[in-house]
């Protein structure tokens, strides 16, 4: 049996600085421009650009017991159980966050990515991992590159093409 688990990466961005003016703070004395202690004004809006989609390409199940395919942020591939090796076309997901140079950011990646097949099946990528530093910060040019991967468990009759969304939330700190 052969599974094609390629899927598109759709990202959800929740920037800390919205295009509209922030509502005045009813608890503030008015000297800080209406921003609360947890909000900061930023002249540079955030943006998130998808460089590559997380793609397990073709995964082949060699027996009925099922197995796991792993793809790490550095591009390493591994399989276990009744899954044959991932093809060379498998790719980690990669996004670039753009914003105010030097700013610290919070990046929230999902813990699970649900995949849905065109023929009605469903799979999930779990154990999402990334190469995010412990304290993510935009570089001097206002960019932060993030690569991520995960673990795909396959069992039973799940043949087909699967796609899913990867909601990523980014905020200035």
N, C-alpha and C positions, 0 to 999 in steps of 0.2 A: 504494500500500500504506500501511497505517497501523499504527503500533505504540503500544501503551499500556504504558509502562514504569513505571507507578506501583508503588511497593512499600512494604511496611511496614518500619518501623524497629524492630528488636529490639536492645536494648542489653545488654551484659554488663558488670557492674560488679564490680571486684575492689578493695574498700576496704582501706586499710592497717590499719584498726582493726577487728578481728573482734569479734563479740559475745562469744565465749568468751575466757577468760583466756589470755594468751600463755604458752607453755611456758617454764619457767625456763631461763635461759641456763647451759649447762654450762661456758662459758668465762668467765663473769662472777664477780666476788667476792661477789655477793649484795647489794651496797650500792645498786644501781640498780633494784631491784625486778624483776630477771630480764630486763630488756630489753637487747638488744645495742646497740651504738653506732649502728646504722642504723635502729633502731626508736624510735618515740616514742609515749607514751601520749596518747590524745586522748579527751576527754569527749564530743565531738560526732562521731557516726558520719557517714560520707559517704553521700550519696544522689545518684542521677542521675535526672532527670525529662525525658522526651521532650516537647518543645513542638510540633515539627512533624517529619514524616517527609520525608526527601529524596525528591522526586517530580518526575520529568521529564515527567509527564502524557502527552500524546500527541505522539509523534515520527513524522514522515512521511518515508519514504524516497522520493525522487523519481526514482531511477535505480538501475541494478544495481551501480554502483561502490561504494556504501556512503558513509558519512560519519560525522561526529562532532557530538554535541550537548554543549555545555558549560554548566554552571550554577555560578557562583562564589558564595562565601559572602555577598557583598553583594547577591545576587539577579540579577546581570547574566547575560544569556543570549546565547549565540552558537552558530552552527552553521557547519559547513564540509562540503565535498563535496556529495553528493547527499541532504542532509537539509534539509527545510524548517524554518522558524523554530519554536522552541518556543512552545507556547501560553502565555497569561498565567496559567494555573493551575499552571505548574511552580513548585516551591518548594524552597528550600534546607532542609537538615536543621538542626534547632536543638535543643540540649539545655541544661538548666540543672543545674549541679553544685552541691550544697549540702553544707556542712560547717562546720568551725570558722572563724570570721571571721579574715581576715588570713593564713591558712595558705597556703603555697606548695604547689602540686600538680603532679603529672605526669599528663598526659592523652595517652593513646596511641590514635590513630585508625588504622584500617586503611589500607593503601596500595592496596587493591583490594577491591571489593565484588562478589561473584559473584551474579548474578541468575538465577533459574530460572523457566522458563515453565510454565504449567499444561499445555501441550500437549507438553512435553518439551524445548523449546529452552533455550539458555543465552546470556546476555550478561554483560558485566562493566563496572562503573564503575571507571575508573582515575584516576590523577592527583588523588587526593582532596586538597582544600585546605580550610583553615579560617581563621577569624579569631582564633585563639588568640594571645595575646601571647607574646613570646619567653620570658618567665618567668611562667607562669600562676600567679595568686594569687587566692584567694577574697576578695571585697570585705568591707567592714565589716559587712555583714549575712550573710556566709557564703555568698555566691553567686558563680558564674561562669557567664555565658551564652556558649555556643559555637555558632557557625553553621558549616556545612560544605557543600561541593558537590563536583563532580567532572566527569569527562568520560566520556561514553557513546559507544562506537563501535558502529555498526550496519551490517551488511552481509547480503546474501543473503536468505533467506526466514525471518525471525525474527518473524513477525507474532504478536501475542498479548499477554497480560498477564504481567509478570515481577515477582517479589518476591525480596528478599534480606535478610539480616541484617547489621547494622552493629555489630560487636563494638567497644565502647569501654571502655578500662581506665583507671581513675582511681585514683591513690594520693597520699597525703600525702607530702611530702618532709621 
